[in-house]
Structures are given as C-alpha cells and as structure tokens.
Amino acid sequence: MTRILNISVGIIFALITQQALASSDETYKYSGGDGTDLTMHVFVPEESKHSGKAVIFYFGGGWRVGSPEQFFPFCLALKARGIACFAPDYRVSSRQGTDAIDALHDAQSAYQWVVSKVDKFGVSKSQIYVGGGSAGGHLAAAVAMIPSKSITRAPAGMLLFNPGVDIGRSARIQGLFRNQAEQYSPIEYVRPSLPGAWIVHGKADEVVPYGTVVDFCQRMDSAGNACELLGFDDAGHGFFNARRPAYDEVLNALLAHLDS
C-alpha cells in the first residue's frame, strides 16, 4: 500500500557535532565489481543491544563524487538503537574514471559481502536493508530491484533519500550509463513481490523531481508492494543530510520505520 505524507520542514536544533566528527568502529576490505579492493565502514552495536537488523547506506554524488562519511551520522544513530550499519565506498568517475554501471556492480558486491558476514556481525539475513541518497538511492533501489546473478537474497527493504529511481529519461546522465540508462532505471523493474520502499524526498528538489518518486510509489502500489513516501515541503536536494534543519526529523522518521 502506498502511503504519502506531506511534511513541513521546521527549524530543528540538534547536537550533531560529535556525529559529524565520528568514524566507524571498524573498516574492512571487500572486492568491488572488478575485483578492486574497496573499504567497508562498519558500525556494530553491543551484542546485548543488537536487534539483528542491519542497514547498508550508499552515498550520493551523481556517481561522480561522494564519500561514505555522508551517512556516518545515521549509522551512529542506528548503532545506538541496536541496528548494525555498513557504509561502503564504491568507485566513482572523479577518482577511478569509472561510470555508474561500475558503481552498481560495486554496490551489488558490497551487499553480498554483508550477506556473507552475517554471523560475524550478529545480523539476520532476513533483516538487511539497503539505503542511500540521490545516486546512492539509485544504487540501493537497483540492488533490491534489478535481477542479478550476484544477489543471492533480496534485501528486507529499501530506505531511499531523494533517490534516482527514474533515470531513463534523463539525457544529462546517459553517458554515465553507457547510453543505457533506461536499462538501469529501477522504475522499469517494478513488479510484484519486491521489498518495500520507504522514501523521503524534498518537494522542491530540482535535481531529482518529486514527481518521479510519486510515480514510483504509485507503480509499486499497483504491483502490490509497500511504498511509503514522506514529502517535505520547500525542501531541495540533500535536505536530509546532517547539519541540515530537517536532519533530526528525517532520522526520527527512519528510526520509527525500522522499529515498526
């Protein structure tokens, strides 16, 4: 069932300095899509507080730039709530000269790495969520929705922040997808029995139009999948990040969703 909520962004005062300066508990290496060693940042709660749930966050940056540190504040909050959090690096064009398809292959490899390490980190295979912002939201949705031989088990759900779920009609990014953007557009893969989607999106987003996620949720609903969309009035792209006024509101909504 589709659930669309409209939220007005208010002024929220948050103590986020420590979060912004935080680092992960541990780092590991995982093999990217081409075998390149990439870094996985891991946040694991104490065993006595561990819920068995986990979230993998893919950073945004248009498949060109970005850093896993974008989601460190979220990971710290999840860890405090008893939820493990993983923030993988992946290849981007500005550093490795790669394209968005390479980034997707890395994202799929990162997901499978977490699936293979559930015993090590006290995670249940049935409770691994994928999430991300903007291009990272595209990667999370693509991992969950685009069939791949490298994915052995579907995620528990998608946690998407201003995600690029309908990229096939964007001429501006065709080159990053080898002129095959529609083939890698999650909205083209909506079908029954998919993991549910939880989406936060700014209604004033000029990078990823709000209408694209409304359409996505309507298609998910028609296929019998859960899709909850929280639309933030007057909010642009990246409004959900730490140091932004809506951060606490978004975080609390995320925690409530994961607790439900």
N, C-alpha and C positions, 0 to 999 in steps of 0.2 A: 504494500500500500504506500502511495506517495503521501508524504506529509510536508507541506510547505509552510514555513513560519517566517514572518516579517519582523525584523528586529531593528530598533533604532539604536545607533551607536551613541552611548553617553560617555562622559568623562569618567574614567576609572583610574584610581590611584593604586599602583601596585608596587610592591617591593621586588624588583626583578634584577637588581644589580648583581646579586650573587648568582642568579641563574645565567645571566649573560656572560659571566666570567667562568662558568663551570666547564669542566671537562668530563669526559666519560670515565666510567670505572675502569674499563679495560679496552684495549684495542687488539684486534686480530687481523689476520690477512685472509682474504678469500680470493678465489680465482674469478676474474671477470669473464665476459663472454668470449674473449680471445685468449684466455689464459693469463692475462696480466694480473699481477698481484695488486689488490686494492684493499683499502683499510675499512674495517668494520668497527664502529664505535658501539660499545655495549654498556648498557645500564641495567643492572640486575638487583632487584630488591632482596632484603634479607629473607632467608628461607622461611622463617616463621610468618612472614607477611606476604609471601608470594602467592598470588591468585592463580598462577598457571597461565595467565594471559600474556600476550606479547604484541607489540606494535613495531612494524618496520616503517621508518619515515624516509622518504626520498626527497632531497632538497630541490628547490626550484632554481631557475636561472636560464630558462629558454634553451636548455640542452647545450648551452654555450659556456656558462659560468656557474658559480654557486659553490656552496660548502655544506657538509653535513652539520656544521655548527648551527645552522638555521633552526634546527629542531631540538637542540640540546635543552632549552628551557622546557619544552614539552616533555622531553624524556625524563628530566629530573622530577617533574610533577607526577608523571606516570609511575616512576620508581617509588615515590613516596606513597602512592596509592596501592602498591603491591603488584604493579604491572611492569614486566621487562620491556625494555625499549632498545631498538637497534637502529643506528643511523649510518648507513653505508655510503662510502664515497663511490662515485661512478665516473666514467670517462666523459669529458665534455670537450667541445671543439676548441676552446681557448687554450686548454692545457695539453691535450693529446691529439688535436687535429681530427677528432672523430665526429660522427654525426649522431642523430637522435636514435637511429636503429641500433648503433653500438651501445648507446646508453640503455636502451631497453634490454638488450642481451645481458648487460651487467646487472640490471635490476632483477631480471629473472634468476641470474646466478646468485645474487645476494639473498633472494627469498629462499632458494633451495638450500643455501648454506645454513640459514637459520633453521629450516625444517630438519636438516641433518644433525643439528646440535641441540635438539630439544632436551635431551637428557642432561646434558652438561649445564644448561641454564635453567632447568626446572620448568620448562614450558610445555604446555599441552599442544600437540599437533593440531587439534581442532579449534584452538583459540589464538591463532596467529592472524593478526590484522595487517593490512598494508595501507599506508597513507602517504600523503605528500602534498606539496603546494605547487600550483602552476604546472611547470613541466614535470615536477616530481609527482603531482597529482595525476598527470597523464600516465606516468610510468606505473604508479600504483594501480590505476584502473586497467592498464594494459596487462599487467601481471595477472590480475584477477580475471580478466575477460577474454583476452586473445589466446586461443588454443596454442599450446606449445608442448613439445615433447619433453622439454626440460622441467616442466612444472608437474610434479607427481601428486600434488594435493592442493585443492583450491583454498585460498585464504578464508578466514572466518567472516571477513567483511572489509569494506573499503572506507577509509577516513580521508576525505578529499577537501582540500582548501583551494578555492579559486582554480579548479582543475581544468586542464585542456582535454575535455572529453570528446569534443567535436572539432577535430583539426583538419579534416579532409578538405574543407572549403577555404582554407587559409593559404592564399598564394604566397604570403610572406615567408612561410616556413617549409614550402615544398622542397627546397634544396636540402634542408636538413634531413629529410626523409627520402632522399634519392628520387624525388618526384613520385613517391608512392604514399603520400600522407594518408589518403583515404584507407589504405590497407592497414594502417597502424592507428586508426581512429577508433577509440573504444565504443563510441555510439553505434558504430556499424556492427558491433558484436553483441548487442543486446538480444537476449534470448531467455527462455525460462530457466529456472534453477540456478541463477547466478548468486554469488554472495551479495548481501545487501549493501547499499551505499548510504553513507552519512556525509553530507556536503555542507560546507559553509562558503558563502560567496557574497562578494560585495556587489550591490546593485548598480554601483557607479563604475564598475570595472570596465576600463576601455581597452584592456589587453585581451582579456577573455570575457566576452559579453555574457551578462547574466542570463540572457535568453537561451544560451547553449545548454546550461545546466537544467533550466526549466524543461526544455525539450527532452534532455536525457532522462530526467526523473519521470516524465510522462511516459516515455517509451519503456522504462523499467517497470512502471506500474502496469502498463498494458501487457507486459510479459509475465506478470505475477511476481515480480521481485520487489523487495522493500527498498524504498528510497526516501530519505528524509533530507529536506533542503532547508537550511537556515539562511534566509536572505537578509543581509544587513543594509539598511537604508543609508545612502550617501557614502558608502564605503567603496574604495577603489581597490586596485590590485595590491596584494601583500598586506592588507589591513590587519590580518590575523597574527602577524609576527610580534615577537617580544619587543618591548618599547613602544608599541602602538597602543592607542587608547582602548581598543576592543580586545586586547590580548586576554585579559582575565575572563571576560565574558565568553570568549571562544573556548578557552581552556576549561572553564566550568561546564560548558555545554558538552565538550568532548568527554570529560570525566563522567558526567551524568549518563551519556550514551553508553560508555563502556561498562558502567555499573548496572545498566538495565538488563 
